């Protein structure tokens, strides 16, 4: 299809340790998918929750579609995610038992033209874990600089 829309949540990898990743379909209205195809969406501060065995994403913002008149959508509404029943049960069980959370990582358009959301089962990082990640990043940067000079 040639559509290269990929909207990522860069904060996720700083704040959380991703344990498992899933790709879920997302239920959108007509004006929402048009806005996503224009790249007018944000995943910052978005997370997923369960209601009656169904998974929803909260905090994902999709800007209103400019040509859409009174048919426009609410930019901050909760949107339903589509996963297999077994995946839903597995995620629900892990979130309840271990106190993990589900975060939105990447919103993209698939080859078939459908909106998909990569979600991750995540555990929050402590401050010392964040510092360790920064140290590793700095060391790797120094090594790559040294390797380029050689």
NUVODREN-410920 format. One record per residue: residue in one letter; x, y, z of N, C-alpha, C, CB in turn. Coordinates in pm, whole numbers, padded with zeros to 5 digits, always signed. Glycine has a CB too. Layout:
N
AXYZXYZXYZXYZ...
***
This chain:
150
X+00081-00119+00000+00000+00000+00000+00086+00126+00000-00093-00001+00119X+00209+00117+00052+00300+00229+00047+00282+00329+00159+00285+00298-00082X+00189+00309+00250+00165+00401+00360+00262+00369+00474+00017+00393+00408X+00350+00461+00507+00455+00437+00606+00428+00507+00738+00589+00481+00551X+00304+00512+00781+00269+00578+00906+00314+00490+01023+00117+00607+00914X+00400+00544+01108+00443+00476+01229+00457+00581+01339+00577+00398+01208X+00366+00576+01434+00366+00672+01544+00408+00595+01668+00224+00740+01563X+00522+00634+01726+00576+00558+01838+00566+00635+01968+00721+00520+01811X+00574+00560+02077+00573+00615+02212+00714+00598+02266+00465+00545+02304X+00795+00701+02254+00937+00691+02289+00960+00684+02440+01012+00809+02232X+00866+00734+02518+00882+00734+02664+00875+00594+02723+00775+00822+02727X+00808+00503+02653+00785+00369+02708+00915+00300+02745+00709+00284+02607X+01016+00308+02660+01140+00236+02684+01223+00300+02794+01221+00228+02557X+01199+00427+02824+01265+00491+02937+01199+00454+03069+01265+00642+02919X+01068+00445+03069+00993+00427+03192+00964+00282+03228+00864+00500+03182X+00965+00193+03128+00923+00055+03151+01022-00044+03090+00784+00031+03093X+01021-00163+03146+01091-00277+03089+00984-00361+03020+01171-00361+03199X+00994-00379+02888+00895-00452+02812+00924-00601+02821+00893-00405+02663X+00828-00678+02872+00846-00822+02889+00795-00901+02768+00775-00868+03013X+00680-00862+02714+00621-00930+02598+00557-00824+02509+00515-01037+02642X+00555-00853+02377+00492-00761+02282+00382-00833+02205+00598-00704+02183X+00276-00760+02175+00163-00811+02098+00123-00706+01995+00042-00847+02190X+00066-00750+01885+00010-00659+01786-00140-00676+01787+00069-00686+01643X-00210-00567+01813-00356-00571+01825-00419-00482+01718-00400-00526+01967X-00534-00525+01671-00615-00438+01586-00680-00333+01674-00721-00519+01506X-00724-00224+01614-00786-00118+01692-00913-00073+01622-00688+00002+01711X-01020-00055+01699-01149-00016+01643-01153+00136+01634-01268-00070+01731X-01162+00188+01510-01163+00332+01487-01285+00371+01404-01034+00377+01416X-01326+00496+01418-01434+00549+01333-01372+00602+01204-01515+00661+01408X-01454+00645+01112-01407+00693+00982-01315+00812+00991-01522+00727+00897X-01352+00912+01073-01267+01030+01083-01137+01000+01158-01342+01144+01153X-01140+00903+01249-01019+00867+01323-00915+00804+01230-01052+00771+01438X-00957+00709+01146-00860+00643+01058-00803+00743+00958-00926+00525+00984X-00883+00840+00916-00833+00942+00823-00727+01028+00891-00948+01030+00771X-00747+01063+01017-00647+01140+01091-00520+01059+01113-00705+01186+01225X-00535+00930+01144-00417+00844+01164-00337+00836+01035-00460+00702+01211X-00405+00822+00922-00335+00815+00794-00262+00945+00761-00433+00783+00682X-00305+01055+00820-00233+01182+00804-00122+01197+00906-00330+01299+00815X-00111+01101+00999-00005+01106+01100-00038+01193+01219+00120+01153+01039X-00165+01223+01241-00205+01313+01349-00253+01235+01471-00315+01409+01300X-00160+01164+01533-00194+01087+01653-00077+01092+01749-00229+00940+01618X-00104+01069+01876-00001+01070+01979-00027+00957+02078+00003+01208+02052X+00079+00886+02114+00068+00775+02209+00125+00809+02346+00137+00653+02154X+00173+00930+02367+00233+00962+02496+00129+00950+02606+00295+01104+02494X+00167+00891+02716+00081+00868+02833-00035+00775+02803+00028+01000+02884X-00021+00685+02708-00131+00592+02679-00101+00456+02741-00154+00578+02526X-00205+00391+02790-00194+00260+02853-00323+00184+02828-00164+00272+03005X-00321+00054+02856-00436-00031+02826-00497-00085+02956-00395-00147+02734X-00628-00111+02951-00699-00164+03067-00810-00257+03020-00756-00050+03154X-00856-00341+03110-00961-00438+03081-01095-00391+03138-00925-00576+03137X-01202-00413+03058-01339-00391+03102-01420-00509+03051-01398-00253+03051X-01473-00589+03142-01555-00705+03106-01486-00798+03007-01687-00660+03049X-01358-00823+03028-01284-00915+02942-01241-00857+02809-01365-01035+02918X-01264-00728+02784-01222-00663+02661-01113-00562+02693-01343-00594+02590X-01018-00546+02602-00904-00458+02622-00927-00324+02553-00775-00524+02570X-00902-00214+02624-00917-00080+02572-00787-00003+02592-01035-00007+02640X-00763+00094+02505-00648+00183+02521-00700+00319+02566-00565+00195+02388X-00632+00375+02666-00671+00504+02724-00555+00602+02706-00708+00489+02876X-00588+00726+02678-00487+00830+02668-00428+00847+02529-00378+00800+02763X-00467+00765+02434-00419+00783+02297-00498+00897+02234-00434+00651+02213X-00426+00995+02180-00493+01110+02122-00484+01104+01971-00432+01241+02176X-00599+01110+01905-00607+01120+01760-00675+01253+01730-00685+00997+01695X-00604+01343+01664-00655+01476+01636-00781+01469+01550-00548+01562+01567X-00867+01568+01566-00989+01572+01485-00952+01588+01338-01082+01687+01530X-01032+01528+01252-01013+01536+01108-01069+01669+01060-01081+01415+01035X-00985+01752+00998-01026+01888+00960-01151+01894+00872-00912+01956+00888X-01159+01816+00762-01281+01823+00681-01404+01760+00746-01256+01756+00549X-01385+01683+00854-01499+01619+00921-01583+01723+00993-01451+01512+01020X-01710+01729+00965-01796+01831+01024-01844+01783+01161-01917+01862+00932X-01972+01772+01181-02025+01728+01309-02010+01578+01328-02172+01767+01322X-01956+01507+01229-01928+01364+01242-01796+01336+01310-01930+01298+01105X-01723+01441+01345-01591+01423+01404-01598+01347+01536-01525+01557+01425X-01485+01291+01574-01474+01207+01693-01417+01285+01811-01385+01085+01663X-01426+01226+01929-01364+01281+02049-01216+01240+02045-01435+01229+02181X-01123+01335+02045-00982+01302+02029-00924+01211+02138-00903+01427+02024X-00980+01213+02258-00922+01139+02370-01007+01020+02416-00901+01231+02486X-01099+00973+02336-01187+00865+02382-01111+00733+02396-01304+00848+02284X-01166+00642+02477-01107+00509+02493-01143+00426+02370-01158+00439+02624X-01043+00353+02317-01065+00275+02194-01042+00128+02222-00972+00323+02081X-01127+00044+02165-01121-00100+02187-01010-00161+02103-01256-00165+02153X-00937-00257+02165-00833-00330+02096-00881-00471+02065-00703-00334+02179X-00834-00525+01954-00876-00657+01909-00760-00755+01917-00931-00651+01764X-00776-00856+02002-00678-00965+02018-00754-01097+02025-00591-00944+02146X-00680-01206+02010-00741-01338+02027-00786-01355+02171-00642-01451+01987X-00888-01434+02194-00941-01457+02329-00832-01513+02420-01061-01554+02324X-00750-01606+02369-00644-01665+02453-00541-01559+02493-00575-01781+02378X-00507-01468+02401-00413-01361+02434-00473-01267+02538-00374-01283+02308X-00602-01238+02525-00668-01151+02623-00666-01214+02762-00812-01124+02580X-00698-01344+02770-00697-01412+02900-00557-01412+02960-00749-01556+02886X-00457-01438+02877-00319-01443+02925-00276-01307+02980-00224-01486+02812X-00305-01199+02905-00269-01065+02950-00344-01027+03077-00298-00963+02841X-00472-01056+03082-00553-01022+03199-00500-01092+03324-00700-01061+03175X-00466-01218+03309-00414-01295+03422-00281-01238+03472-00395-01442+03382X-00191-01203+03380-00061-01150+03420-00073-01012+03485+00032-01143+03299X-00163-00931+03434-00181-00797+03492-00237-00808+03634-00276-00712+03404X-00330-00900+03655-00389-00917+03788-00291-00979+03887-00514-01003+03779X-00218-01081+03845-00130-01155+03937-00005-01077+03975-00090-01286+03875X+00064-01023+03878+00196-00968+03902+00201-00817+03914+00287-01011+03794X+00089-00751+03892+00089-00606+03901+00162-00539+03785+00152-00564+04030X+00163-00604+03670+00224-00545+03552+00123-00453+03484+00273-00655+03453X+00167-00379+03386+00078-00292+03311+00096-00317+03162+00105-00144+03345X-00001-00272+03084+00005-00287+02939+00013-00146+02880-00120-00366+02882X+00118-00122+02800+00141+00010+02744+00139+00004+02591+00274+00067+02794X+00101+00116+02530+00102+00128+02384+00243+00166+02340-00003+00234+02335X+00295+00094+02240+00431+00117+02193+00434+00185+02057+00508-00014+02188X+00357+00131+01961+00365+00179+01823+00230+00167+01754+00471+00099+01745X+00188+00273+01689+00066+00274+01608+00109+00279+01463-00028+00395+01645X+00058+00185+01381+00098+00182+01241-00017+00134+01154+00222+00092+01221X-00001+00151+01024-00098+00104+00925-00040-00021+00862-00130+00214+00817X-00115-00131+00863-00067-00258+00809-00070-00257+00657-00150-00374+00863X-00019-00364+00597-00019-00377+00451-00161-00376+00396+00053-00507+00410X-00257-00426+00473-00397-00429+00429-00467-00296+00447-00473-00537+00504X-00397-00198+00505-00456-00066+00525-00529-00051+00657-00549-00035+00414X-00512-00146+00748-00580-00141+00878-00487-00084+00984-00630-00282+00919X-00545-00012+01079-00466+00044+01189-00435-00065+01290-00541+00162+01257X-00310-00076+01330-00265-00175+01429-00190-00102+01539-00175-00285+01362X-00193-00161+01657-00124-00103+01771-00036-00210+01835-00225-00044+01875X+00093-00184+01843+00183-00272+01916+00172-00236+02064+00332-00261+01865X+00140-00335+02145+00131-00312+02289+00232-00401+02359-00014-00340+02342X+00269-00364+02479+00367-00441+02552+00326-00461+02697+00502-00374+02546X+00350-00582+02745+00333-00612+02887+00458-00560+02955+00310-00767+02913X+00443-00466+03048+00559-00393+03098+00564-00389+03250+00558-00252+03045X+00686-00376+03298+00712-00357+03441+00784-00223+03454+00798-00476+03503X+00741-00141+03548+00802-00009+03567+00946-00020+03613+00723+00071+03667X+01029+00072+03565+01169+00074+03604+01187+00160+03728+01258+00126+03488X+01280+00119+03812+01318+00201+03926+01420+00304+03880+01375+00113+04042X+01448+00404+03961+01540+00511+03923+01679+00456+03894+01547+00617+04033X+01726+00361+03974+01860+00309+03951+01867+00230+03820+01904+00220+04068X+01756+00167+03778+01754+00098+03649+01765+00197+03534+01624+00015+03635X+01700+00311+03547+01708+00414+03444+01850+00466+03432+01611+00529+03474X+01917+00485+03548+02054+00533+03547+02147+00431+03481+02102+00562+03690X+02123+00303+03509+02204+00198+03446+02188+00200+03295+02165+00060+03500X+02065+00219+03247+02041+00225+03103+02116+00343+03040+01891+00235+03074X+02116+00457+03108+02189+00573+03056+02339+00546+03051+02161+00696+03142X+02392+00478+03154+02534+00446+03155+02570+00352+03040+02574+00382+03289X+02486+00250+03018+02511+00157+02907+02506+00229+02774+02409+00043+02910X+02412+00319+02760+02397+00395+02636+02522+00480+02610+02271+00484+02641X+02572+00546+02716+02692+00628+02703+02813+00543+02666+02720+00703+02831X+02828+00428+02730+02941+00339+02701+02934+00290+02557+02942+00219+02798X+02817+00250+02512+02803+00204+02374+02833+00316+02274+02662+00150+02351X+02794+00437+02306+02823+00551+02219+02973+00574+02210+02753+00678+02271X+03043+00568+02324+03189+00586+02325+03259+00475+02245+03240+00588+02469X+03212+00352+02261+03271+00241+02187+03252+00261+02037+03209+00107+02232X+03133+00301+01996+03109+00322+01853+03193+00437+01799+02960+00348+01827X+03215+00541+01876+03301+00651+01832+03444+00603+01814+03296+00766+01933X+03490+00523+01910+03626+00471+01904+03643+00379+01783+03661+00396+02035X+03542+00297+01756+03548+00203+01644+03547+00278+01510+03429+00106+01650X+03477+00390+01503+03475+00468+01379+03610+00532+01349+03368+00577+01387X+03683+00573+01455+03814+00635+01437+03918+00534+01391+03860+00701+01567X+03903+00411+01435+04004+00309+01403+03998+00264+01259+03988+00189+01492
***
